């Protein structure tokens, strides 16, 4: 996935709306004018294909033709949040990051809670048996790499990225998780774009918290993210493993986020490439807005 936005049209759109795009490789050098939706005025450049909008906040939706350096077409959708709700460019970016984080973390946790945790509980209890010696308590972080197959993410491959457990408990936790995710999958959505891989970076507590049920209910009911960078991506301080392309001044740069892409490359001030869907978090809380 690539993001190439020549600033003239994009910045004029951003003054009054957030730009909600997927498969981003957006190129134009025309000033916004022409048709209007409220205070938002814009004119689609030649070659852009108008599509039916997929959200009430989207005032338009376009398919953009790929150039000679691109591997795929792109999509762009200017969004109108209504009077007094647009905010600054940075505020709109944070709104988009927060919305995407909530949707994605809850979707991934529905998969973990419905499919993985029921098969994990008994094995996880074996890890806890070392608690009296202080060796069965801590956290372990896994990266799950899923592959796209039709309408699902399938065949997860597992690797340990961080652990505070002893070596023996770390090996046991890995065996437990490998067995629990075997032959599992979850549904793709339109938010996943056209990427072929999904990197999920989830940090698990050992043992599971005593208020497991309460935390789970609160996590699925949440509609806003916590505040404060110390919450991390899982509510307990886990740092982000993903990146995304965002505007910083007149340039497009890569920023670390809880939900974005595994690979982000700044090639020129107006060309940023991002690929491989990515999410970081944990099974019992949502994260906070992180752009660092």
Secondary structure as GFF3:
##gff-version 3
##sequence-region A 1 292
A	DSSP	beta_strand	2	4	.	.	.	ID=ss1
A	DSSP	alpha_helix	7	14	.	.	.	ID=ss2
A	DSSP	beta_strand	18	19	.	.	.	ID=ss3
A	DSSP	beta_strand	36	37	.	.	.	ID=ss4
A	DSSP	beta_strand	40	41	.	.	.	ID=ss5
A	DSSP	beta_strand	49	50	.	.	.	ID=ss6
A	DSSP	beta_strand	62	64	.	.	.	ID=ss7
A	DSSP	beta_strand	74	76	.	.	.	ID=ss8
A	DSSP	beta_strand	78	79	.	.	.	ID=ss9
A	DSSP	alpha_helix	89	111	.	.	.	ID=ss10
A	DSSP	pi_helix	112	116	.	.	.	ID=ss11
A	DSSP	alpha_helix	117	128	.	.	.	ID=ss12
A	DSSP	three_ten_helix	131	133	.	.	.	ID=ss13
A	DSSP	beta_strand	138	149	.	.	.	ID=ss14
A	DSSP	beta_strand	152	163	.	.	.	ID=ss15
A	DSSP	alpha_helix	167	181	.	.	.	ID=ss16
A	DSSP	beta_strand	186	187	.	.	.	ID=ss17
A	DSSP	three_ten_helix	190	192	.	.	.	ID=ss18
A	DSSP	beta_strand	197	206	.	.	.	ID=ss19
A	DSSP	alpha_helix	212	221	.	.	.	ID=ss20
A	DSSP	three_ten_helix	229	231	.	.	.	ID=ss21
A	DSSP	beta_strand	242	248	.	.	.	ID=ss22
A	DSSP	beta_strand	251	257	.	.	.	ID=ss23
A	DSSP	beta_strand	259	268	.	.	.	ID=ss24
A	DSSP	beta_strand	271	282	.	.	.	ID=ss25
###
